Amino acid sequence: MPRRPGYQDALSLTVSLCLVYILCVAGVRVWIRKGSFGVDDVVIGVATIVTLCHYATSYVGLAQGLGTPWSSIKDAGRVAVLNEVSRYEGRKGGPERLADS
């Protein structure tokens, strides 16, 4: 694995370990409970799906530069793009919209 600047390696390792843990726990729970599922299993299943979505967004964030040092973001010219995204999110329903209400 190539060494990347910043905290990308640590974030990637942490997200991967958490993902493996969640999948192992879900697999063991299904294996133990086979055939006798209840409402609690549905709730845990939904929570597991939400958690998997969170990990997917974490991997997308890593691919987009999450964990890189500020200097590399600035040097790559991403500041304008990040500012535009922030302004778009604000127009979409961020704190500015709440202040107008």
SERO-4910 file (N, C-alpha, C, O; in steps of 0.05 Angstrom, whole numbers):
BEGIN
 pado doro    nc1    nc2    nc3   cac1   cac2   cac3    cc1    cc2    cc3    oc1    oc2    oc3
  Met    A     17    -23      0      0      0      0     18     25      0     36     27     16
  Pro    A     13     43    -18     29     67    -19     23     85      5      1     86     15
  Arg    A     44     99     14     41    117     37     29    144     27     40    156      8
  Arg    A      7    152     39     -5    177     31     -1    198     52      1    191     76
  Pro    A      0    223     45      4    244     65    -22    248     81    -44    242     72
  Gly    A    -19    258    105    -42    264    122    -51    239    137    -35    222    144
  Tyr    A    -77    238    141    -89    217    157   -105    197    141   -121    182    152
  Gln    A   -101    196    115   -117    178     98   -112    149    105   -131    133    105
  Asp    A    -87    141    110    -81    113    116    -95    105    142   -107     83    144
  Ala    A    -94    122    163   -106    115    188   -137    114    185   -150     97    197
  Leu    A   -148    133    170   -177    133    166   -186    108    150   -206     95    157
  Ser    A   -171    101    130   -177     77    114   -176     52    131   -194     35    129
  Leu    A   -156     50    148   -153     27    166   -177     26    186   -189      5    190
  Thr    A   -183     48    198   -205     49    217   -232     42    205   -247     26    216
  Val    A   -238     54    182   -263     48    169   -264     19    161   -285      6    163
  Ser    A   -242      8    151   -242    -20    142   -246    -39    166   -261    -58    164
  Leu    A   -232    -33    189   -235    -50    212   -264    -49    223   -275    -70    231
  Cys    A   -276    -25    223   -304    -23    233   -323    -38    214   -342    -50    223
  Leu    A   -318    -36    188   -335    -50    169   -333    -80    173   -354    -94    173
  Val    A   -309    -91    176   -305   -119    181   -319   -128    207   -332   -149    208
  Tyr    A   -317   -112    228   -330   -118    253   -360   -119    250   -373   -138    260
  Ile    A   -372    -99    237   -401    -99    233   -410   -123    218   -430   -135    225
  Leu    A   -396   -130    196   -404   -153    180   -401   -179    195   -418   -197    193
  Cys    A   -380   -181    212   -377   -206    228   -399   -208    249   -411   -230    252
  Val    A   -405   -187    262   -426   -187    283   -453   -194    270   -469   -209    280
  Ala    A   -459   -181    247   -484   -187    233   -486   -216    224   -506   -229    227
  Gly    A   -464   -226    213   -463   -254    205   -467   -274    228   -482   -293    225
  Val    A   -454   -269    250   -457   -286    274   -485   -284    284   -497   -305    292
  Arg    A   -497   -261    285   -524   -258    295   -544   -273    277   -562   -286    288
  Val    A   -541   -271    251   -559   -286    233   -555   -316    237   -574   -331    237
  Trp    A   -530   -324    240   -524   -353    243   -536   -364    269   -547   -386    269
  Ile    A   -533   -349    291   -544   -358    316   -574   -358    317   -587   -376    327
  Arg    A   -587   -337    305   -616   -334    306   -631   -348    284   -655   -345    282
  Lys    A   -618   -362    266   -630   -373    242   -658   -385    248   -661   -403    263
  Gly    A   -677   -373    234   -705   -383    236   -721   -371    258   -746   -375    258
  Ser    A   -710   -356    277   -725   -345    299   -721   -315    301   -713   -304    321
  Phe    A   -726   -301    278   -722   -272    277   -746   -258    289   -769   -267    287
  Gly    A   -741   -235    302   -762   -219    314   -760   -190    306   -745   -183    288
  Val    A   -775   -174    320   -775   -145    314   -747   -133    320   -738   -115    305
  Asp    A   -734   -142    341   -708   -132    347   -688   -137    325   -670   -121    320
  Asp    A   -691   -159    311   -673   -165    288   -678   -147    265   -660   -140    250
  Val    A   -703   -139    261   -709   -120    240   -696    -93    246   -685    -80    228
  Val    A   -698    -84    271   -686    -58    279   -656    -59    275   -644    -41    265
  Ile    A   -644    -81    284   -615    -84    281   -607    -86    251   -586    -76    243
  Gly    A   -624    -99    235   -618   -101    207   -619    -73    193   -602    -67    177
  Val    A   -639    -57    200   -640    -30    189   -616    -14    198   -604      1    183
  Ala    A   -609    -16    224   -585     -2    234   -560    -11    220   -542      6    214
  Thr    A   -558    -36    214   -534    -46    199   -533    -35    171   -512    -28    161
  Ile    A   -556    -33    158   -557    -22    131   -549      8    132   -534     17    114
  Val    A   -559     23    151   -551     51    154   -521     53    159   -508     71    148
  Thr    A   -510     35    175   -482     35    181   -466     29    156   -445     42    151
  Leu    A   -475     10    140   -461      4    115   -461     28     96   -442     33     82
  Cys    A   -483     43     96   -484     67     79   -464     88     90   -452    102     74
  His    A   -462     90    116   -442    108    128   -414    101    119   -398    118    112
  Tyr    A   -408     75    120   -381     67    111   -377     71     82   -354     78     73
  Ala    A   -397     68     66   -395     74     37   -388    104     33   -371    110     16
  Thr    A   -402    121     47   -396    150     44   -368    156     55   -355    174     45
  Ser    A   -359    141     75   -331    146     85   -311    138     64   -291    152     60
  Tyr    A   -315    116     49   -297    109     28   -298    129      5   -277    135     -7
  Val    A   -321    139     -1   -323    160    -22   -308    184    -13   -294    197    -29
  Gly    A   -311    192     12   -297    215     23   -267    211     21   -252    230     15
  Leu    A   -258    187     28   -229    182     26   -219    184     -3   -198    195     -8
  Ala    A   -235    175    -22   -228    177    -50   -227    206    -59   -212    213    -77
  Gln    A   -244    223    -46   -245    251    -54   -225    268    -39   -223    292    -44
  Gly    A   -210    257    -20   -189    272     -6   -193    275     24   -179    291     36
  Leu    A   -212    261     35   -216    263     64   -191    254     78   -180    232     73
  Gly    A   -181    269     96   -156    263    111   -131    274    100   -109    270    111
  Thr    A   -133    288     77   -108    300     66   -102    326     80   -121    339     90
  Pro    A    -77    334     81    -70    359     94    -82    383     79    -86    382     54
  Trp    A    -87    404     93    -98    429     82    -80    439     60    -90    449     39
  Ser    A    -54    437     63    -36    448     43    -39    434     16    -38    447     -5
  Ser    A    -44    408     16    -48    394    -10    -75    401    -22    -77    402    -47
  Ile    A    -95    407     -6   -121    415    -17   -118    443    -29   -128    448    -51
  Lys    A   -103    460    -16    -99    487    -26    -82    487    -52    -89    501    -71
  Asp    A    -61    471    -52    -43    469    -75    -57    457    -99    -51    464   -122
  Ala    A    -76    438    -94    -90    425   -117   -112    442   -128   -124    435   -149
  Gly    A   -118    465   -115   -138    482   -126   -167    473   -120   -185    480   -134
  Arg    A   -170    458    -99   -197    448    -92   -213    467    -74   -237    462    -70
  Val    A   -201    488    -65   -214    506    -47   -239    519    -59   -260    521    -47
  Ala    A   -237    527    -84   -259    539    -98   -282    519   -101   -306    526    -97
  Val    A   -276    494   -107   -297    474   -109   -310    469    -82   -335    467    -81
  Leu    A   -294    467    -61   -305    463    -34   -323    486    -26   -344    482    -13
  Asn    A   -314    510    -32   -330    534    -25   -357    534    -41   -378    541    -30
  Glu    A   -356    526    -66   -380    524    -82   -400    504    -70   -424    509    -69
  Val    A   -390    481    -62   -406    460    -50   -419    471    -25   -442    466    -19
  Ser    A   -403    485     -9   -413    496     16   -436    516     11   -456    517     25
  Arg    A   -432    533     -9   -453    553    -16   -478    538    -26   -500    546    -20
  Tyr    A   -475    517    -42   -498    503    -52   -513    490    -29   -538    491    -28
  Glu    A   -499    478    -10   -512    465     13   -527    486     29   -548    481     40
  Gly    A   -515    510     31   -529    531     46   -555    540     32   -575    545     46
  Arg    A   -555    541      6   -579    548     -9   -600    526     -7   -624    531     -8
  Lys    A   -590    502     -5   -608    479     -6   -625    476     20   -646    464     20
  Gly    A   -615    487     42   -631    485     66   -614    485     91   -621    474    112
  Gly    A   -591    498     89   -573    500    112   -581    521    132   -605    528    133
  Pro    A   -563    530    148   -569    549    169   -580    575    159   -596    588    173
  Glu    A   -573    583    135   -584    608    124   -614    607    121   -628    626    127
  Arg    A   -623    584    112   -652    580    108   -667    581    135   -689    592    137
  Leu    A   -655    569    155   -667    568    182   -668    597    193   -687    603    208
  Ala    A   -649    613    187   -649    641    197   -671    657    185   -681    676    198
  Asp    A   -678    651    160   -699    666    146   -727    659    156   -745    675    152
  Ser    A   -730    636    168   -756    627    177   -767    642    200   -789    636    210
***
